[in-house]
Amino acid sequence: MDWRDKLSGLKSDLPEGEEPIEKVTKAKPKKMQKEPLRVELDKRNGKPATLVTEFEGTDDELKELAKTLKIKCGAGGSSRNGEILVQGDFRVKIVEILLGLGFKVKKINFK
């Protein structure tokens, strides 16, 4: 039995009808979010950082959203006081992700 036979055997054991991992996200837009999220570029110690501000929700929801953004951008960052900081210039990518999650977005410092 070669590796192709083993691989086809594993494929048949996989469950069908489940959504891909990318489509399943825990961060959902808060229904009480009335104001749009602000996405802007900032400089921290001379390095670019993308800020997402004006988040209305609990700290747990903020941390969940920050984790999702950091994973999708492949960068580090932090979240506190209704503000998410992602290291690097990911303004366009973060706006696309937030719009996909159902948030309203206000773009600041876009060219």
C-alpha positions as YAML, in Angstrom:
chain: A
units: angstrom
residues:
- id: 1
  name: MET
  ca: [0.00, 0.00, 0.00]
- id: 2
  name: ASP
  ca: [1.56, 3.29, -1.06]
- id: 3
  name: TRP
  ca: [0.91, 6.78, 0.28]
- id: 4
  name: ARG
  ca: [-1.81, 7.57, -2.27]
- id: 5
  name: ASP
  ca: [-3.96, 4.68, -1.08]
- id: 6
  name: LYS
  ca: [-3.51, 5.76, 2.54]
- id: 7
  name: LEU
  ca: [-4.43, 9.34, 1.65]
- id: 8
  name: SER
  ca: [-7.60, 8.32, -0.18]
- id: 9
  name: GLY
  ca: [-8.54, 6.18, 2.83]
- id: 10
  name: LEU
  ca: [-8.15, 9.21, 5.11]
- id: 11
  name: LYS
  ca: [-10.27, 11.40, 2.82]
- id: 12
  name: SER
  ca: [-13.16, 8.98, 3.07]
- id: 13
  name: ASP
  ca: [-13.06, 9.22, 6.88]
- id: 14
  name: LEU
  ca: [-13.48, 13.01, 6.88]
- id: 15
  name: PRO
  ca: [-16.93, 14.40, 7.77]
- id: 16
  name: GLU
  ca: [-18.81, 16.03, 4.90]
- id: 17
  name: GLY
  ca: [-21.00, 19.11, 4.83]
- id: 18
  name: GLU
  ca: [-19.00, 21.18, 7.32]
- id: 19
  name: GLU
  ca: [-17.99, 24.75, 6.55]
- id: 20
  name: PRO
  ca: [-14.33, 25.55, 5.97]
- id: 21
  name: ILE
  ca: [-12.42, 26.88, 8.96]
- id: 22
  name: GLU
  ca: [-12.03, 30.34, 7.42]
- id: 23
  name: LYS
  ca: [-15.79, 30.86, 7.24]
- id: 24
  name: VAL
  ca: [-16.37, 29.83, 10.85]
- id: 25
  name: THR
  ca: [-15.44, 32.69, 13.14]
- id: 26
  name: LYS
  ca: [-16.41, 33.26, 16.73]
- id: 27
  name: ALA
  ca: [-16.37, 37.04, 16.47]
- id: 28
  name: LYS
  ca: [-19.85, 38.26, 15.59]
- id: 29
  name: PRO
  ca: [-20.86, 41.89, 15.21]
- id: 30
  name: LYS
  ca: [-22.50, 43.19, 18.33]
- id: 31
  name: LYS
  ca: [-26.07, 44.26, 17.66]
- id: 32
  name: MET
  ca: [-25.57, 47.25, 19.94]
- id: 33
  name: GLN
  ca: [-22.65, 48.52, 17.81]
- id: 34
  name: LYS
  ca: [-24.18, 51.75, 16.53]
- id: 35
  name: GLU
  ca: [-21.05, 53.65, 15.54]
- id: 36
  name: PRO
  ca: [-18.72, 52.35, 12.83]
- id: 37
  name: LEU
  ca: [-15.32, 51.00, 13.81]
- id: 38
  name: ARG
  ca: [-12.46, 53.35, 12.94]
- id: 39
  name: VAL
  ca: [-9.49, 51.81, 11.11]
- id: 40
  name: GLU
  ca: [-6.40, 53.98, 10.90]
- id: 41
  name: LEU
  ca: [-2.62, 53.83, 10.57]
- id: 42
  name: ASP
  ca: [-0.47, 54.98, 13.47]
- id: 43
  name: LYS
  ca: [3.27, 55.05, 14.13]
- id: 44
  name: ARG
  ca: [4.53, 53.39, 17.30]
- id: 45
  name: ASN
  ca: [8.26, 53.84, 17.91]
- id: 46
  name: GLY
  ca: [8.70, 54.60, 14.20]
- id: 47
  name: LYS
  ca: [6.99, 51.39, 13.10]
- id: 48
  name: PRO
  ca: [3.56, 51.19, 11.44]
- id: 49
  name: ALA
  ca: [0.62, 49.90, 13.45]
- id: 50
  name: THR
  ca: [-3.02, 49.54, 12.45]
- id: 51
  name: LEU
  ca: [-5.54, 50.73, 15.03]
- id: 52
  name: VAL
  ca: [-9.18, 49.65, 15.26]
- id: 53
  name: THR
  ca: [-11.02, 51.93, 17.69]
- id: 54
  name: GLU
  ca: [-14.53, 52.74, 18.95]
- id: 55
  name: PHE
  ca: [-15.50, 49.12, 19.63]
- id: 56
  name: GLU
  ca: [-18.62, 48.86, 21.78]
- id: 57
  name: GLY
  ca: [-18.82, 45.53, 23.56]
- id: 58
  name: THR
  ca: [-17.38, 43.42, 26.33]
- id: 59
  name: ASP
  ca: [-13.68, 42.81, 26.86]
- id: 60
  name: ASP
  ca: [-14.13, 39.16, 25.88]
- id: 61
  name: GLU
  ca: [-15.69, 40.15, 22.53]
- id: 62
  name: LEU
  ca: [-12.87, 42.63, 21.97]
- id: 63
  name: LYS
  ca: [-10.23, 39.99, 22.66]
- id: 64
  name: GLU
  ca: [-11.99, 37.52, 20.34]
- id: 65
  name: LEU
  ca: [-12.13, 40.06, 17.51]
- id: 66
  name: ALA
  ca: [-8.49, 41.03, 18.08]
- id: 67
  name: LYS
  ca: [-7.43, 37.39, 17.98]
- id: 68
  name: THR
  ca: [-9.28, 36.88, 14.69]
- id: 69
  name: LEU
  ca: [-7.69, 39.96, 13.12]
- id: 70
  name: LYS
  ca: [-4.19, 39.07, 14.30]
- id: 71
  name: ILE
  ca: [-4.46, 35.49, 13.01]
- id: 72
  name: LYS
  ca: [-5.82, 36.55, 9.60]
- id: 73
  name: CYS
  ca: [-3.10, 39.20, 9.23]
- id: 74
  name: GLY
  ca: [-0.33, 36.97, 10.57]
- id: 75
  name: ALA
  ca: [0.89, 39.66, 12.93]
- id: 76
  name: GLY
  ca: [1.12, 40.45, 16.62]
- id: 77
  name: GLY
  ca: [-0.79, 43.05, 18.52]
- id: 78
  name: SER
  ca: [-2.85, 43.83, 21.59]
- id: 79
  name: SER
  ca: [-6.34, 44.83, 22.67]
- id: 80
  name: ARG
  ca: [-7.51, 47.02, 25.54]
- id: 81
  name: ASN
  ca: [-9.95, 49.80, 26.34]
- id: 82
  name: GLY
  ca: [-12.06, 49.28, 23.21]
- id: 83
  name: GLU
  ca: [-9.01, 49.50, 20.96]
- id: 84
  name: ILE
  ca: [-7.21, 46.84, 18.89]
- id: 85
  name: LEU
  ca: [-3.62, 47.36, 17.76]
- id: 86
  name: VAL
  ca: [-2.21, 45.14, 15.00]
- id: 87
  name: GLN
  ca: [1.49, 45.46, 14.26]
- id: 88
  name: GLY
  ca: [2.07, 46.49, 10.64]
- id: 89
  name: ASP
  ca: [0.12, 48.28, 7.94]
- id: 90
  name: PHE
  ca: [-2.92, 46.03, 7.38]
- id: 91
  name: ARG
  ca: [-5.59, 48.71, 6.87]
- id: 92
  name: VAL
  ca: [-7.08, 47.29, 3.67]
- id: 93
  name: LYS
  ca: [-7.03, 43.68, 4.86]
- id: 94
  name: ILE
  ca: [-8.58, 44.54, 8.24]
- id: 95
  name: VAL
  ca: [-11.36, 46.57, 6.58]
- id: 96
  name: GLU
  ca: [-12.20, 43.60, 4.33]
- id: 97
  name: ILE
  ca: [-12.29, 41.23, 7.33]
- id: 98
  name: LEU
  ca: [-14.48, 43.56, 9.41]
- id: 99
  name: LEU
  ca: [-16.91, 44.12, 6.53]
- id: 100
  name: GLY
  ca: [-17.08, 40.35, 6.06]
- id: 101
  name: LEU
  ca: [-17.98, 39.97, 9.74]
- id: 102
  name: GLY
  ca: [-20.80, 42.51, 9.36]
- id: 103
  name: PHE
  ca: [-19.27, 45.56, 11.05]
- id: 104
  name: LYS
  ca: [-19.58, 49.09, 9.71]
- id: 105
  name: VAL
  ca: [-16.15, 50.63, 9.08]
- id: 106
  name: LYS
  ca: [-14.90, 54.20, 8.85]
- id: 107
  name: LYS
  ca: [-11.57, 54.51, 7.03]
- id: 108
  name: ILE
  ca: [-9.08, 57.05, 8.38]
- id: 109
  name: ASN
  ca: [-5.80, 58.00, 6.61]
- id: 110
  name: PHE
  ca: [-6.49, 55.90, 3.50]
- id: 111
  name: LYS
  ca: [-4.92, 57.06, 0.26]
...
